[in-house]
């Protein structure tokens, strides 16, 4: 709309969800998932992304050990 792009790097997924149209999820410096923000937040594909979303929005639903691997 305005011809503007920016890169916003954050661990605060609530802020990312509010600001971003597209999201890249990285783990150990490598991209594990990328796409439209709505799709990443509502239908994460990788176990790592699912664990991040669970930890950010409902800490009790994070699969055990996924983030630590």
MOTA-V465702 format. One line per field, one symbol per residue. ss: DSSP state (~ for helix, > for strand, _ for the rest). burial: b if it has 16 or more other ideal C-beta (glycine too) atoms within 10 Angstrom, else e. Layout:
ss: ???
burial: ???
This chain:
ss: ____________~~~~~~~__>>>>>>__>>>>>>>~~~~~~____~~~~~~~~~~~_~~~________
burial: eeeeeeeeeeeebeebbeebeebebeeeeeebbeeeeeebbeebeeebbbbbbbbbeeeeebeeebeee
